[in-house]
C-alpha cells in the first residue's frame, strides 16, 4: 500500500521538475533544458510502469532500461552543453 503512494509522489515530483525545465526551455530555447525535461519525463514514466506491473513479472527488470535512457539523456545534455561553450 505504501509503495504505490511513494512511487506516485516520486512521479509527481518528476513531472513537476520536467515542467520546470520545459518552462526554461521555452524561454531560452536551450537544448540543455529540453534534454533534462525529457529525462525527467522518462523517469516519471519508469515509476508509473513500476507501479502498474507486478514486481515478480518477467518484464520488471527491463523497466530499468527506461531509467538508463533517462540518465544517458542527462549525460548527453551535459556533454552537448559543454561542447558548445
N, C-alpha and C positions, 0 to 999 in steps of 0.2 A: 504494500500500500504506500509506503514511503518512497520507494524507488520511482514510480511514475510521477509523483509530485515533484521530486527533486529534478528529474530529467525535464519535466515541463518548465520548471523555474530556470534551469540552465538554457533551455531552448528559447524562452522568452528573453533572457539576457543576451543570447547570441543574436536574436532578431533585433533587439534594441541597439546593440553595437553595430550591426550591419547597416541599419538605417542611419545611424550616426555617421558612419563612413560614407554612405551614399550621399548624404547631405553635403559633406565636404567635397565629394567628387563633383557634385552638381555645381558647386560654387567655383571650384578651381579647375575642373576638367583634368586633374592629375590622375594618371593611371594607378598610382600608388594606392589611393583611396578606393578606387574601383576594385583592385585586387584584394584588399583587406575586407571590403564589404562582401565580395563574393565568397571569400574564405569563411567568414563568419556565417553566411547563409548555408554553406556546406556543413559547417559544424552543427547548425540548427537542424538540418535535415538528418544528419547522422544520429543525433539524440532522439529525434522523432521516430526514426526507424528502430532504434534500440528499444523504445517503449512498445512499439506495435508488434514486434516479433518476440517470440519466447527466447529466453537465454539459452535454452538447450536446442534450439533449431539449428539445423546444419548450415544455414546461411549466416548465422550470427558472426562468425569470425571475419567474414568478408565485408561486414559493415565498417570495419576499421580501415578499409581501403578508402572510404569516403573521408575519414579523418586524415589519412595520409595525403590525399589530394588537397585538402584544405591547407595543411602545413606546407606542402610543396608550392601552393599558390602564394602563401605568405612569403616564402623564401624567394620565389620568382619576382614578387613585387618589390622586395627589398633590393635584390640584385639589379633589377631594371632601374630603380630609382638611383642607385649608386653609379651605374654606368653612364647615365645621362649627365650627372653632375661632374 
